Amino acid sequence: MTHPTRRALFGVTTWLALALAVACSPSAETTAPSSADPPAASATSPSARGSAAATPSSPAPSSPAPTSPAGEPAADVTVVITITDGRVEPNGEKVEVERGQRVKVSATSDVAESLHVHGYDRSLNVVPGKSATLTFTADQGGVFEIETHETAKLAVRLVVR
């Protein structure tokens, strides 16, 4: 290789290395999301409507999706059911969720009882004095009742849109 060719090759290589260093530096990052970034959740759009028994939970837009201690995806909506002295709370309230959201049913009871999520064929056995949970993906649209099995009391109408 001749001397002028080496000099030109060295100059091009140096220029490319400098351009790459500038492009990869933190100050060159943009704030526009890429197609690989997840969409940010709107602070004004609730993930559950209608019941104080349902509590939406959503991760910060820049954090990875949270997982449960068992390594499963965390719930988007939590429905809390309490059975005390033969009464069920909530008592037939509607809980609205979007199709595809993860729903966690958390229940406590003063008697042995089981809860059933109709349409999803999921059951949750509750032992007196202990909390029990069931988490599932609301992947079917419609209205689904969550009721006690032994006493057939309606706790929640789960509305999946």
Backbone as a chain_set.jsonl record, in Angstrom:
{"seq": "MTHPTRRALFGVTTWLALALAVACSPSAETTAPSSADPPAASATSPSARGSAAATPSSPAPSSPAPTSPAGEPAADVTVVITITDGRVEPNGEKVEVERGQRVKVSATSDVAESLHVHGYDRSLNVVPGKSATLTFTADQGGVFEIETHETAKLAVRLVVR", "coords": {"N": [[0.85, -1.16, 0.0], [0.534, 2.207, -0.804], [2.023, 5.252, 0.48], [0.245, 7.63, 0.398], [-2.22, 6.312, 0.2], [-2.356, 4.851, 2.584], [-2.436, 6.98, 4.388], [-4.904, 8.18, 3.704], [-6.655, 6.044, 4.29], [-6.165, 5.815, 7.035], [-7.165, 8.284, 7.88], [-9.913, 8.1, 7.168], [-10.677, 5.922, 8.791], [-10.166, 6.971, 11.331], [-12.002, 9.082, 11.321], [-14.449, 7.638, 11.162], [-14.356, 6.208, 13.612], [-14.477, 8.322, 15.434], [-16.992, 9.425, 14.751], [-18.641, 7.266, 15.443], [-18.15, 7.131, 18.21], [-19.237, 9.567, 19.07], [-21.914, 9.227, 18.328], [-22.685, 7.156, 20.025], [-22.479, 8.22, 22.52], [-23.805, 9.278, 25.725], [-24.887, 11.863, 25.659], [-25.873, 12.13, 23.152], [-28.257, 10.853, 22.996], [-31.725, 10.57, 22.205], [-34.987, 11.841, 23.124], [-37.239, 10.853, 22.038], [-39.446, 8.107, 21.795], [-38.535, 4.833, 20.731], [-39.585, 2.318, 18.341], [-39.362, 0.016, 19.766], [-39.768, 0.678, 22.378], [-42.041, 0.473, 25.13], [-45.428, 1.714, 25.107], [-46.229, 4.644, 26.944], [-48.131, 4.706, 29.93], [-51.242, 6.29, 30.363], [-51.88, 8.778, 32.721], [-54.405, 9.547, 33.27], [-56.201, 7.642, 32.466], [-57.975, 5.183, 33.912], [-57.394, 1.751, 34.842], [-59.302, 0.179, 35.849], [-62.757, 0.427, 36.466], [-65.543, 1.555, 38.392], [-65.68, 0.169, 40.918], [-64.79, 0.391, 44.303], [-63.513, -1.712, 45.32], [-61.737, -2.68, 43.514], [-58.421, -2.235, 42.658], [-56.348, -0.495, 40.616], [-53.11, -1.134, 39.321], [-50.122, -0.015, 37.999], [-47.014, -0.151, 36.251], [-44.231, 2.151, 36.33], [-43.628, 4.061, 33.391], [-40.971, 3.829, 32.401], [-39.895, 1.66, 33.653], [-39.159, -1.899, 33.843], [-41.641, -4.471, 33.26], [-43.32, -5.355, 36.198], [-42.986, -8.272, 38.274], [-44.518, -11.016, 40.014], [-43.682, -12.546, 43.218], [-43.496, -15.22, 42.494], [-42.572, -15.082, 39.976], [-44.357, -14.569, 37.964], [-46.196, -12.399, 35.71], [-47.135, -9.258, 37.127], [-50.302, -8.235, 38.575], [-52.738, -6.212, 36.877], [-55.106, -5.245, 37.84], [-56.582, -5.446, 41.014], [-58.879, -7.27, 42.867], [-60.51, -7.152, 45.856], [-61.939, -9.305, 48.12], [-64.037, -9.883, 50.849], [-65.283, -12.067, 53.263], [-67.454, -12.153, 55.825], [-69.204, -13.055, 58.715], [-71.274, -14.256, 57.178], [-71.732, -12.379, 55.209], [-70.824, -10.913, 52.085], [-68.358, -8.877, 50.785], [-67.037, -6.973, 48.171], [-70.519, -6.539, 47.253], [-71.82, -7.681, 44.69], [-70.87, -5.658, 43.041], [-69.778, -3.928, 40.043], [-66.782, -4.469, 38.271], [-64.69, -3.115, 36.027], [-62.537, -4.078, 33.424], [-59.904, -4.105, 30.995], [-59.656, -6.178, 28.108], [-57.154, -8.622, 28.195], [-55.798, -7.674, 30.383], [-54.218, -8.415, 33.536], [-55.782, -9.943, 36.239], [-56.124, -9.935, 39.687], [-57.495, -11.742, 42.264], [-58.103, -11.334, 45.555], [-58.802, -12.79, 48.6], [-60.393, -13.043, 51.818], [-61.779, -14.82, 54.608], [-64.07, -15.659, 57.255], [-64.955, -18.182, 57.484], [-64.625, -21.495, 56.056], [-64.531, -21.413, 52.594], [-65.198, -21.238, 49.077], [-64.406, -19.475, 46.112], [-65.677, -18.752, 42.885], [-64.861, -18.068, 39.549], [-66.89, -17.452, 37.129], [-67.151, -18.554, 33.738], [-64.45, -18.392, 33.311], [-63.752, -20.574, 34.617], [-62.298, -20.803, 37.025], [-61.239, -21.34, 40.349], [-61.055, -20.466, 43.824], [-59.918, -21.403, 46.852], [-60.668, -20.592, 50.153], [-59.347, -20.342, 53.328], [-60.305, -20.103, 56.714], [-59.319, -17.08, 58.266], [-57.0, -16.744, 56.755], [-55.384, -15.216, 53.992], [-56.127, -15.608, 50.543], [-55.18, -15.952, 47.122], [-55.824, -15.467, 43.622], [-54.722, -15.283, 40.366], [-55.261, -14.242, 37.06], [-55.433, -13.934, 33.46], [-57.542, -11.696, 31.873], [-58.869, -12.669, 29.265], [-61.131, -13.022, 27.773], [-63.939, -11.445, 26.436], [-66.798, -9.91, 28.004], [-69.308, -10.34, 30.62], [-68.609, -11.519, 33.774], [-69.332, -13.433, 36.571], [-68.166, -13.416, 39.909], [-68.479, -15.5, 42.474], [-69.465, -16.914, 45.679], [-69.115, -20.363, 46.334], [-70.276, -22.237, 48.169], [-72.343, -20.778, 49.475], [-73.485, -19.387, 47.414], [-73.308, -16.586, 46.934], [-73.135, -13.482, 45.335], [-70.218, -11.75, 44.611], [-68.688, -10.054, 42.856], [-69.19, -8.536, 39.662], [-67.436, -9.034, 36.941], [-66.497, -7.077, 34.359], [-65.356, -7.404, 31.244], [-63.839, -5.64, 28.776]], "CA": [[0.0, 0.0, 0.0], [1.37, 3.407, -0.913], [1.946, 6.191, 1.585], [-0.999, 8.418, 0.353], [-3.37, 5.436, 0.437], [-2.375, 4.592, 4.026], [-2.866, 8.209, 5.063], [-6.345, 8.322, 3.459], [-7.316, 4.98, 5.04], [-6.077, 6.187, 8.442], [-8.078, 9.418, 8.083], [-11.287, 7.595, 7.121], [-10.853, 5.091, 9.978], [-10.238, 7.887, 12.473], [-13.272, 9.798, 11.235], [-15.513, 6.689, 11.508], [-14.279, 5.927, 15.037], [-14.948, 9.516, 16.104], [-18.435, 9.515, 14.512], [-19.259, 6.214, 16.241], [-18.046, 7.516, 19.618], [-20.197, 10.647, 19.299], [-23.256, 8.675, 18.191], [-22.966, 6.277, 21.145], [-22.322, 8.916, 23.795], [-25.092, 9.544, 26.367], [-25.422, 13.175, 25.307], [-26.465, 12.065, 21.817], [-29.527, 10.138, 23.06], [-32.909, 11.376, 21.975], [-36.072, 11.528, 24.049], [-38.356, 10.253, 21.31], [-39.436, 6.656, 21.971], [-38.348, 4.021, 19.536], [-40.674, 1.353, 18.184], [-39.174, -1.061, 20.728], [-40.168, 1.143, 23.688], [-43.464, 0.288, 25.382], [-46.128, 2.986, 25.211], [-46.401, 5.138, 28.304], [-49.51, 4.638, 30.404], [-51.835, 7.591, 30.623], [-52.206, 8.943, 34.128], [-55.817, 9.857, 33.428], [-57.079, 6.543, 32.078], [-57.904, 4.107, 34.895], [-57.466, 0.411, 34.287], [-60.515, -0.451, 36.368], [-63.764, 1.431, 36.78], [-66.808, 1.128, 38.955], [-65.712, -0.384, 42.254], [-63.701, 0.716, 45.2], [-62.854, -2.973, 45.657], [-60.703, -2.939, 42.525], [-57.347, -1.245, 42.711], [-55.432, -0.653, 39.498], [-51.693, -0.914, 39.574], [-49.394, -0.015, 36.741], [-45.619, 0.186, 36.442], [-43.757, 3.399, 35.748], [-43.393, 3.81, 31.974], [-39.606, 3.495, 32.048], [-39.427, 0.48, 34.362], [-39.608, -3.15, 33.243], [-42.893, -4.971, 33.819], [-43.075, -6.019, 37.471], [-43.402, -9.662, 38.375], [-44.852, -11.468, 41.355], [-42.582, -13.34, 43.786], [-43.413, -16.499, 41.788], [-42.025, -14.835, 38.645], [-45.435, -14.321, 37.008], [-46.461, -10.966, 35.551], [-47.951, -8.669, 38.188], [-51.687, -7.951, 38.202], [-53.112, -4.849, 36.514], [-56.261, -4.907, 38.67], [-56.763, -6.333, 42.156], [-60.216, -7.275, 43.443], [-60.42, -7.625, 47.233], [-63.226, -9.846, 48.576], [-64.036, -10.247, 52.264], [-66.474, -12.789, 53.696], [-67.529, -12.051, 57.282], [-70.546, -13.253, 59.28], [-72.222, -14.59, 56.13], [-71.837, -11.289, 54.231], [-69.735, -10.827, 51.114], [-68.025, -7.519, 50.344], [-68.178, -6.204, 47.719], [-71.74, -7.304, 47.099], [-72.368, -7.558, 43.343], [-70.379, -4.486, 42.324], [-69.102, -4.125, 38.759], [-65.379, -4.111, 38.128], [-64.408, -3.104, 34.598], [-61.139, -4.246, 33.028], [-59.676, -4.25, 29.556], [-59.24, -7.511, 27.691], [-55.703, -8.805, 28.217], [-55.232, -7.273, 31.665], [-54.097, -9.449, 34.562], [-56.683, -9.685, 37.356], [-55.799, -10.667, 40.909], [-58.582, -11.812, 43.236], [-57.557, -11.58, 46.887], [-59.969, -13.018, 49.454], [-60.291, -13.521, 53.194], [-63.078, -15.267, 55.094], [-64.075, -16.191, 58.615], [-65.363, -19.582, 57.355], [-64.094, -22.142, 54.856], [-65.357, -21.028, 51.453], [-64.482, -21.168, 47.805], [-64.931, -18.506, 45.16], [-65.611, -19.255, 41.527], [-64.93, -17.068, 38.488], [-67.658, -18.077, 36.053], [-66.67, -18.274, 32.39], [-63.017, -18.677, 33.284], [-63.623, -21.838, 35.335], [-61.234, -20.687, 38.02], [-61.728, -21.376, 41.723], [-60.134, -20.027, 44.866], [-60.316, -21.916, 48.161], [-60.297, -19.667, 51.216], [-59.289, -20.95, 54.657], [-60.59, -19.053, 57.699], [-58.207, -16.327, 58.838], [-55.841, -16.633, 55.863], [-55.65, -14.602, 52.69], [-55.885, -16.473, 49.385], [-55.19, -15.161, 45.894], [-55.917, -16.105, 42.319], [-54.401, -14.312, 39.327], [-55.507, -14.767, 35.722], [-55.535, -12.942, 32.397], [-58.911, -11.503, 31.391], [-58.695, -12.762, 27.813], [-62.441, -13.213, 27.148], [-64.824, -10.31, 26.657], [-68.123, -10.214, 28.526], [-69.552, -10.113, 32.046], [-68.328, -12.769, 34.475], [-69.606, -13.318, 37.994], [-67.314, -14.066, 40.905], [-69.393, -15.76, 43.58], [-69.099, -17.979, 46.607], [-69.675, -21.653, 45.9], [-71.115, -22.872, 49.183], [-73.527, -19.973, 49.789], [-73.941, -18.792, 46.151], [-73.441, -15.134, 47.061], [-72.408, -12.74, 44.311], [-69.255, -10.777, 45.112], [-68.3, -9.088, 41.825], [-69.446, -8.757, 38.236], [-66.242, -8.624, 36.227], [-66.846, -6.66, 33.007], [-64.133, -7.405, 30.442], [-64.11, -4.934, 27.51]], "C": [[0.906, 1.235, 0.0], [1.095, 4.324, 0.259], [0.668, 7.035, 1.528], [-2.237, 7.552, 0.632], [-3.499, 5.119, 1.92], [-2.895, 5.803, 4.786], [-4.377, 8.394, 4.891], [-7.134, 7.284, 4.253], [-7.302, 5.298, 6.536], [-7.063, 7.324, 8.756], [-9.537, 8.96, 8.107], [-11.584, 6.772, 8.373], [-10.998, 5.957, 11.22], [-11.575, 8.618, 12.482], [-14.436, 8.888, 11.628], [-15.529, 6.38, 13.009], [-14.81, 7.107, 15.844], [-16.468, 9.652, 15.955], [-19.182, 8.474, 15.344], [-19.241, 6.577, 17.717], [-19.067, 8.602, 19.952], [-21.619, 10.096, 19.266], [-23.638, 7.822, 19.395], [-22.873, 6.968, 22.499], [-23.694, 9.224, 24.382], [-25.696, 10.887, 25.969], [-26.091, 13.166, 23.942], [-27.809, 11.344, 21.819], [-30.68, 11.095, 22.806], [-33.98, 10.993, 22.974], [-37.277, 10.93, 23.345], [-38.308, 8.744, 21.476], [-39.22, 5.947, 20.643], [-39.505, 3.05, 19.435], [-40.544, 0.21, 19.167], [-39.608, -0.64, 22.124], [-41.651, 0.893, 23.894], [-44.148, 1.636, 25.477], [-46.311, 3.373, 26.664], [-47.871, 5.078, 28.681], [-50.004, 6.043, 30.697], [-52.225, 7.675, 32.08], [-53.69, 9.194, 34.33], [-56.735, 8.716, 33.044], [-56.954, 5.402, 33.065], [-58.014, 2.754, 34.228], [-58.66, -0.352, 34.841], [-61.478, 0.659, 36.741], [-64.906, 0.785, 37.53], [-66.768, 0.668, 40.392], [-64.518, 0.057, 43.059], [-62.939, -0.538, 45.582], [-61.736, -3.299, 44.683], [-59.666, -1.836, 42.611], [-56.419, -1.47, 41.548], [-54.005, -0.447, 39.957], [-50.988, -0.984, 38.244], [-47.966, 0.409, 36.992], [-45.318, 1.563, 35.867], [-43.388, 3.12, 34.303], [-41.976, 3.364, 31.648], [-39.098, 2.243, 32.749], [-39.892, -0.784, 33.66], [-40.887, -3.618, 33.924], [-42.611, -5.707, 35.118], [-43.571, -7.449, 37.439], [-43.729, -9.972, 39.822], [-43.661, -12.241, 41.913], [-42.413, -14.688, 43.087], [-42.875, -16.329, 40.371], [-43.079, -14.602, 37.581], [-45.591, -12.819, 36.823], [-47.375, -10.466, 36.667], [-49.354, -8.361, 37.661], [-51.855, -6.477, 37.839], [-54.228, -4.344, 37.413], [-56.351, -5.928, 39.795], [-58.174, -6.162, 42.694], [-60.096, -7.902, 44.827], [-61.812, -8.042, 47.687], [-63.075, -10.29, 50.021], [-65.365, -10.926, 52.591], [-66.443, -12.814, 55.22], [-68.973, -12.193, 57.731], [-71.608, -13.483, 58.209], [-72.426, -13.505, 55.082], [-70.603, -11.274, 53.348], [-69.564, -9.367, 50.705], [-66.918, -7.612, 49.318], [-69.352, -7.129, 47.434], [-72.351, -7.029, 45.729], [-71.889, -6.359, 42.551], [-69.726, -4.868, 41.002], [-67.649, -3.681, 38.867], [-65.061, -4.229, 36.643], [-62.911, -3.195, 34.354], [-61.071, -4.344, 31.511], [-59.25, -5.682, 29.262], [-57.711, -7.569, 27.645], [-55.057, -8.383, 29.531], [-55.175, -8.468, 32.611], [-54.948, -9.024, 35.749], [-56.256, -10.557, 38.529], [-57.015, -10.586, 41.828], [-57.944, -12.198, 44.56], [-58.731, -11.691, 47.847], [-59.571, -13.458, 50.849], [-61.692, -13.878, 53.651], [-62.951, -15.747, 56.528], [-64.585, -17.642, 58.658], [-64.707, -20.176, 56.11], [-65.052, -21.875, 53.698], [-64.522, -21.144, 50.188], [-65.19, -20.165, 46.923], [-64.744, -19.072, 43.771], [-65.731, -18.094, 40.563], [-65.608, -17.753, 37.31], [-67.106, -17.652, 34.698], [-65.185, -18.525, 32.23], [-62.726, -20.014, 33.967], [-62.412, -21.848, 36.255], [-61.865, -20.66, 39.402], [-60.631, -20.971, 42.681], [-60.668, -20.536, 46.196], [-59.775, -20.996, 49.24], [-60.418, -20.394, 52.546], [-59.528, -19.833, 55.674], [-59.308, -18.409, 58.249], [-56.989, -16.175, 57.95], [-56.265, -16.007, 54.543], [-55.308, -15.595, 51.585], [-55.964, -15.613, 48.129], [-55.257, -16.051, 44.661], [-55.631, -15.023, 41.292], [-54.601, -14.969, 37.971], [-55.556, -13.616, 34.739], [-56.968, -12.894, 31.895], [-58.877, -11.477, 29.864], [-60.001, -13.033, 27.063], [-63.302, -11.99, 27.455], [-66.168, -10.755, 27.193], [-68.24, -9.846, 29.987], [-69.442, -11.462, 32.747], [-68.528, -12.564, 35.965], [-68.549, -14.046, 38.809], [-68.209, -14.237, 42.121], [-68.864, -16.857, 44.484], [-69.776, -19.262, 46.14], [-70.667, -22.199, 46.908], [-72.408, -22.1, 49.422], [-74.108, -19.259, 48.572], [-74.214, -17.291, 46.264], [-72.545, -14.448, 46.041], [-71.492, -11.716, 44.968], [-69.031, -9.67, 44.087], [-68.818, -9.519, 40.474], [-68.24, -8.18, 37.511], [-66.625, -8.335, 34.772], [-65.552, -6.525, 32.228], [-64.458, -6.803, 29.083], [-63.06, -5.252, 26.488]], "O": [[1.907, 1.291, 0.713], [0.079, 4.2, 0.944], [0.023, 7.159, 2.569], [-3.197, 8.027, 1.239], [-4.604, 5.115, 2.463], [-3.696, 5.671, 5.712], [-5.061, 8.736, 5.856], [-8.173, 7.608, 4.83], [-8.297, 5.083, 7.228], [-7.717, 7.307, 9.798], [-10.308, 9.385, 8.967], [-12.657, 6.922, 8.958], [-11.858, 5.702, 12.063], [-12.206, 8.757, 13.53], [-15.328, 9.321, 12.358], [-16.599, 6.298, 13.611], [-15.518, 6.912, 16.832], [-17.157, 9.961, 16.927], [-20.244, 8.769, 15.893], [-20.231, 6.349, 18.412], [-19.694, 8.556, 21.011], [-22.443, 10.47, 20.101], [-24.814, 7.771, 19.753], [-23.163, 6.351, 23.524], [-24.653, 9.414, 23.634], [-26.919, 11.022, 25.949], [-26.809, 14.108, 23.606], [-28.446, 11.227, 20.771], [-30.616, 12.275, 23.149], [-33.897, 9.938, 23.603], [-38.242, 10.538, 24.001], [-37.245, 8.145, 21.316], [-39.661, 6.402, 19.588], [-40.325, 2.967, 20.349], [-41.517, -0.51, 19.393], [-39.803, -1.498, 22.985], [-42.445, 1.068, 22.97], [-43.522, 2.613, 25.886], [-46.524, 2.512, 27.518], [-48.746, 5.36, 27.863], [-49.265, 6.879, 31.217], [-52.832, 6.75, 32.619], [-54.188, 9.068, 35.449], [-57.942, 8.802, 33.272], [-55.936, 4.71, 33.073], [-58.645, 2.616, 33.18], [-58.99, -1.427, 34.341], [-61.076, 1.699, 37.264], [-65.205, -0.393, 37.331], [-67.796, 0.776, 41.062], [-63.388, 0.093, 42.57], [-61.832, -0.448, 46.113], [-60.87, -4.116, 44.995], [-60.0, -0.652, 42.635], [-55.763, -2.509, 41.471], [-53.739, 0.328, 40.876], [-51.222, -1.896, 37.451], [-47.718, 1.246, 37.859], [-46.057, 2.075, 35.026], [-42.88, 2.04, 34.004], [-41.783, 2.592, 30.709], [-37.983, 1.799, 32.474], [-40.903, -0.764, 32.958], [-41.181, -3.204, 35.045], [-41.757, -6.592, 35.151], [-44.469, -7.792, 36.668], [-43.279, -9.284, 40.738], [-42.729, -12.559, 41.174], [-41.315, -15.245, 43.082], [-42.734, -17.309, 39.64], [-42.741, -14.452, 36.406], [-45.167, -12.043, 37.68], [-48.284, -11.176, 37.097], [-49.562, -8.243, 36.454], [-51.203, -5.606, 38.414], [-54.294, -3.153, 37.716], [-56.214, -7.129, 39.565], [-58.616, -5.042, 42.948], [-59.64, -9.037, 44.965], [-62.75, -7.247, 47.648], [-62.119, -10.979, 50.379], [-66.433, -10.426, 52.241], [-65.551, -13.401, 55.832], [-69.863, -11.533, 57.196], [-72.72, -12.966, 58.318], [-73.215, -13.689, 54.155], [-69.494, -11.577, 53.788], [-70.529, -8.707, 50.321], [-65.922, -8.288, 49.576], [-69.197, -8.349, 47.38], [-73.289, -6.24, 45.612], [-72.441, -6.064, 41.491], [-69.195, -5.968, 40.847], [-67.335, -2.657, 39.472], [-65.151, -5.313, 36.068], [-62.118, -2.493, 34.982], [-62.065, -4.63, 30.843], [-58.568, -6.318, 30.067], [-57.063, -6.666, 27.115], [-53.893, -8.698, 29.774], [-55.969, -9.403, 32.506], [-54.854, -7.888, 36.214], [-56.052, -11.762, 38.382], [-57.503, -9.498, 42.131], [-57.321, -13.253, 44.678], [-59.569, -10.791, 47.908], [-58.567, -14.142, 51.047], [-62.676, -13.325, 53.16], [-61.886, -16.181, 56.966], [-64.643, -18.254, 59.724], [-64.284, -19.443, 55.217], [-66.257, -22.093, 53.825], [-63.292, -21.146, 50.235], [-66.412, -20.019, 46.974], [-63.775, -19.783, 43.503], [-66.594, -17.231, 40.727], [-64.986, -18.53, 36.585], [-66.649, -16.521, 34.533], [-64.715, -18.837, 31.136], [-61.607, -20.524, 33.908], [-61.613, -22.784, 36.253], [-62.903, -20.031, 39.605], [-59.442, -21.11, 42.394], [-61.754, -20.141, 46.621], [-58.591, -20.658, 49.254], [-61.452, -20.985, 52.854], [-59.006, -18.73, 55.511], [-58.36, -19.091, 58.637], [-56.022, -15.531, 58.355], [-57.367, -16.244, 54.05], [-54.325, -16.331, 51.679], [-56.732, -14.652, 48.08], [-54.819, -17.202, 44.659], [-56.235, -13.952, 41.341], [-54.172, -16.102, 37.748], [-55.703, -12.458, 35.132], [-57.543, -13.922, 31.535], [-58.858, -10.411, 29.249], [-59.983, -13.249, 25.851], [-63.382, -11.554, 28.604], [-66.634, -11.85, 26.879], [-67.395, -9.137, 30.534], [-70.1, -12.428, 32.361], [-67.968, -11.64, 36.556], [-68.1, -15.136, 38.454], [-68.646, -13.258, 42.727], [-67.961, -17.614, 44.127], [-70.887, -19.231, 45.613], [-71.778, -22.582, 46.543], [-73.468, -22.711, 49.56], [-75.133, -18.587, 48.693], [-75.218, -16.79, 45.756], [-71.368, -14.778, 45.896], [-71.937, -10.911, 45.786], [-69.165, -8.488, 44.404], [-68.882, -10.71, 40.168], [-68.053, -6.964, 37.478], [-67.027, -9.239, 34.04], [-64.743, -5.641, 32.507], [-65.245, -7.365, 28.321], [-63.12, -4.752, 25.364]]}, "num_chains": 1, "name": "protein.A"}
